[in-house]
Amino acid sequence: MKLSSPVTPLRIFSLLDACSWIYLIYCSIYLKLILGDDSAVRTPGMIHGVIFCIFAVALVYAMIRKKWSIWIALGIGLTSLIPFLPFWLETWLKKQDN
């Protein structure tokens, strides 16, 4: 990973977003719905929201610096909606990280 590449922060926050999204789903299904703890989603949800906002900023930054089309950026953004898809996206982003 090159620290000076505009894709590096996108790769990092894409994976962090995926992990926090998976954990948030766990919290909402298991802790909130099964155990009945209504406050179980508050903190993980806030953390996931902050990570997602940083991911969005990193995506716009990488899009501008790498001169990606809006369709590529939209495709990358849509991968954040499906929990395990950013791990697949990582292989493509790794090729772009030069």
Secondary structure by P-SEA (a helix, b strand, c coil): ccccccaaaaaaaaaaaaaaaaaaaaaacccccccccccccaaaaaaaaaaaaaaaaaaaaaaaaacccaaaaaaaaaaaacccccccaaaaaaaacc
